[in-house]
Amino acid sequence: MADSSYDSLTTCSEVLGLPQIQRHVFICADQTHPKCCDKAESIVAWNYLKQRLKELGLDQPTSRSAEQLADDRPACIFRTKANCLRVCQQGPILVVYPDGVWYRSTTPEIIERIIQEHLMGNQIVEEYAFLVHPLPEPNTSGAK
Ligand code: FES
């Protein structure tokens, strides 16, 4: 007999499109201890990110139009609200993985540029990127 809790997780993963994720965006918002920016400002930024990814059909692989499929846009972008990304200045701070691009001052206007230029156009928004550090492949040379 199948493990029902495993089935539930598998279904959830499929509904969320986890196997199709191409990029994961984290943004510091709704902080317990707001340090990088005003808490209300961070919530505005988070809501804008969610709304625009949804409007553009980038948050669910099943919501993509034939036009989006044809022009090679990313299949699925996952977004997560982080309580604090530990930079704690010039926020809202936003990071895009697997690219490892860290952005500062991500107001809705800058988020729109990140979506259009980076997430859809594969061009980093240089003026607001303060670090580019793609995560390295794990070193498995010592693994058995
Ligand atoms: S409070 Fe935003 S990075 Fe720490």
Residues whose N, C-alpha, C, O or C-beta is under 5 A from the ligand:
A	BS01	FES	C28 Q31 H33 P34 K35 C36 N83 C84 L85 R86 V87 C88 G91 I93
